[in-house]
């Protein structure tokens, strides 16, 4: 499920939720088209051995991976930290800040220890994501997209959808243009499966948020706000 919609929808008006959905879907489309174009160029450069050669210095790319991971992490926090701060008092003491940070670090440590858990399967089933160079470029592109949308307006959005759009565009580009051995229909199946599961996640999140608000009478108003 989308934590953004699951949490923030409880505190938001239907108009705001509609704006969040609109920004999220635009984010998916922009990420999809951007990834399609970027990895088409990369595939062509690899084909003609321009910059992206088959053999490369993994140590240098390893350093770049750390740098781009920090960059992506910071831009992601700009988008998703609202999911946490919405529960906190407007002003925090140093002790409270340290306590909250320690709690979050423990939870993140558990997630890292489990290597992402089941959700990691969505990533690992894609082509070459475990390669240090591929992961570095994904970090850079996704971080830049999140930064652009953060500066576009202050409305929250689902970063999950942006990531899925990037993976979908990249996967299709690699399959279509670089001679990837994975059949095109299988790639399309992976993309459609991700969209379907993410859509179910948003629906469940919104229903749970409305349940928490105890206001199912606004369901029709929310629907009109979304399609309008």
C-alpha positions in Angstrom: 0.0 0.0 0.0 1.0 3.6 -0.4 2.0 5.0 3.0 1.5 8.5 1.7 -2.2 7.9 0.9 -2.7 5.5 3.9 -1.5 8.1 6.4 -1.9 11.6 5.0 -5.4 11.0 3.6 -6.7 10.7 7.2 -5.7 14.3 7.7 -6.5 15.7 4.3 -9.5 17.1 2.5 -11.0 15.3 -0.5 -9.7 18.1 -2.7 -6.1 17.6 -1.4 -6.4 13.9 -1.9 -7.5 14.5 -5.5 -4.4 16.7 -6.0 -2.2 14.1 -4.5 -3.6 11.4 -6.8 -3.2 13.7 -9.9 0.5 14.5 -9.0 1.1 10.8 -8.4 -0.2 9.7 -11.7 1.7 12.5 -13.5 4.8 11.3 -11.6 4.3 7.8 -12.9 3.9 9.0 -16.5 6.9 11.4 -16.4 9.1 8.7 -14.8 8.0 6.1 -17.4 8.7 8.4 -20.4 12.0 9.7 -18.9 13.3 6.1 -18.2 12.2 5.0 -21.7 14.3 7.8 -23.3 17.3 7.6 -20.9 17.7 3.8 -21.2 17.2 3.9 -24.9 20.1 6.3 -25.2 22.2 4.1 -22.7 21.3 1.0 -24.7 22.5 2.6 -27.9 25.7 3.8 -26.3 26.4 0.3 -25.0 25.7 -1.1 -28.4 28.3 1.1 -30.0 30.6 1.0 -26.9 30.4 4.7 -26.2 31.1 5.5 -22.5 29.0 2.6 -21.3 31.4 -0.2 -22.2 31.0 -3.8 -21.1 34.0 -3.7 -18.8 34.2 -0.8 -16.3 35.9 0.1 -13.0 33.6 -1.3 -10.3 35.4 0.5 -7.5 34.7 3.9 -9.0 31.1 3.0 -9.7 30.9 1.7 -6.2 31.8 5.1 -4.8 29.3 6.7 -7.2 26.7 4.2 -5.9 27.2 5.4 -2.4 27.0 9.1 -3.4 23.8 8.6 -5.5 22.3 6.5 -2.8 22.7 9.4 -0.3 21.3 11.8 -3.0 18.2 9.6 -3.5 17.8 9.0 0.2 17.7 12.8 0.8 15.3 13.5 -2.0 13.0 10.7 -0.9 13.0 12.1 2.7 11.9 15.5 1.3 8.8 13.7 -0.1 8.0 11.1 2.5 9.1 12.7 5.8 5.6 14.2 6.1 4.3 10.7 6.7 6.2 10.7 10.0 6.1 14.4 11.1 2.3 14.5 10.8 2.2 12.5 14.0 4.7 14.6 15.9 4.3 17.9 17.9 5.1 21.1 16.0 8.1 21.6 18.2 10.4 18.9 19.5 13.1 18.9 22.2 16.5 17.5 21.4 15.7 14.4 23.5 12.5 13.8 21.5 14.3 14.3 18.2 16.9 11.7 19.2 14.3 9.3 20.4 12.3 9.5 17.2 15.5 9.2 15.1 16.7 6.2 17.1 13.3 4.5 16.6 13.3 5.1 12.9 16.9 3.8 12.6 16.0 0.6 14.4 13.1 0.0 12.0 15.2 0.8 8.9 17.9 -1.5 10.3 15.4 -4.3 10.5 14.3 -3.6 6.9 17.9 -3.6 5.7 18.7 -6.8 7.6 15.8 -8.4 5.8 17.1 -7.0 2.5 13.8 -5.2 1.8 11.5 -8.1 2.5 9.0 -9.3 0.0 8.6 -5.9 -1.6 12.2 -6.3 -2.8 11.0 -9.0 -5.2 9.4 -6.2 -7.4 12.9 -4.8 -7.9 15.0 -8.0 -8.2 12.7 -9.4 -11.0 13.8 -6.5 -13.2 16.8 -6.7 -15.6 20.3 -6.0 -14.2 19.2 -4.0 -11.2 21.8 -5.8 -9.0 24.6 -4.5 -11.2 26.5 -1.6 -9.5 26.4 0.6 -12.6 22.7 0.0 -13.2 21.8 0.7 -9.6 23.8 3.9 -9.6 22.0 5.3 -12.7 18.6 4.3 -11.3 19.5 6.2 -8.0 20.5 9.3 -9.9 17.5 9.4 -12.2 14.9 8.6 -9.5 16.5 11.1 -7.1 16.4 13.8 -9.7 12.7 13.1 -10.6 11.7 13.3 -6.9 13.6 16.6 -6.5 11.8 18.0 -9.5 8.4 17.0 -8.2 9.3 18.3 -4.7 10.0 21.8 -6.2 7.0 21.7 -8.5 4.5 22.1 -5.6 4.2 21.2 -1.9 1.6 18.5 -2.4 2.7 15.0 -1.2 2.8 12.2 -3.8 3.4 8.5 -3.8 7.1 8.0 -4.4 6.4 4.3 -5.0 4.5 5.1 -8.2 7.4 7.2 -9.5 9.8 4.4 -8.8 7.5 1.9 -10.5 7.1 4.2 -13.6 10.9 4.4 -13.8 11.3 0.6 -13.6 8.6 0.1 -16.2 10.1 2.5 -18.7 13.6 1.1 -18.1 12.5 -2.5 -18.5 10.7 -1.9 -21.8 13.6 0.1 -23.1 16.1 -2.6 -22.3 13.8 -5.3 -23.8 12.9 -3.4 -26.9 16.2 -1.7 -27.8 19.1 -3.6 -26.4 18.3 -7.2 -27.4 17.5 -8.3 -23.8 16.7 -12.0 -23.8 13.6 -11.5 -21.7 10.5 -11.9 -23.9 8.6 -8.6 -24.6 5.3 -10.1 -23.4 6.8 -11.2 -20.1 8.2 -7.7 -19.6 4.7 -6.2 -20.4 3.2 -8.6 -17.9 5.6 -7.4 -15.1 4.7 -3.8 -15.8 1.0 -4.4 -15.8 1.3 -6.5 -12.6 3.1 -3.7 -10.8 0.5 -1.1 -11.9 -2.4 -3.4 -10.8 -0.9 -4.1 -7.4 0.0 -0.4 -6.8 -3.6 0.6 -7.9 -5.0 -1.9 -5.4 -2.7 -0.5 -2.8 -4.0 3.1 -3.3 -7.6 1.9 -3.2 -7.1 0.0 0.0 -5.1 3.0 1.5 -8.0 5.4 0.7 -10.6 3.1 2.1 -8.7 2.6 5.3 -8.2 6.4 5.5 -11.9 7.0 5.1 -12.6 4.3 7.7 -10.2 6.0 10.1 -12.0 9.3 9.5 -15.3 7.6 9.9 -16.7 9.4 6.9 -17.7 7.1 4.0 -20.4 9.6 3.1 -17.6 11.6 1.4 -16.7 8.7 -0.9 -18.7 10.1 -3.8 -17.2 13.6 -3.2 -13.8 12.1 -3.3 -14.5 10.3 -6.5 -15.7 13.5 -8.2 -12.6 15.3 -6.9 -10.3 12.7 -8.4 -11.9 12.5 -11.8 -12.4 16.3 -11.9 
